[in-house]
Amino acid sequence: MSDPMPMPIMAQKSPFKMAVEEGKSYWWCSCGQSSKQPFCDGSHKGGEFRPMEYKALKTGDAFFCGCKVTKNAPLCDGGHKAL
């Protein structure tokens, strides 16, 4: 029997509304440990989590998952409403 997949830390229950620029890459924190939420600061090093790249398709606001349970990573899918 293998060890269960570790659970990320919930950074906040609601999404992070962030201004993004078309064509620019942003690295979303999937572990919840980053002090620069919703983006990665390297706090995951040595663990099983890795940041996820988000390349903005257009300039505007994006809503990045803060609870870390989205099924639409790295963007919010409303999953936090069930927590």
Beta strands, then each sheet from edge to edge (+ up, - down):
strand 1: 16-20
strand 2: 25-28
strand 3: 52-55
strand 4: 60-64
sheet 1: 1+ 4-
sheet 2: 2+ 3-
end
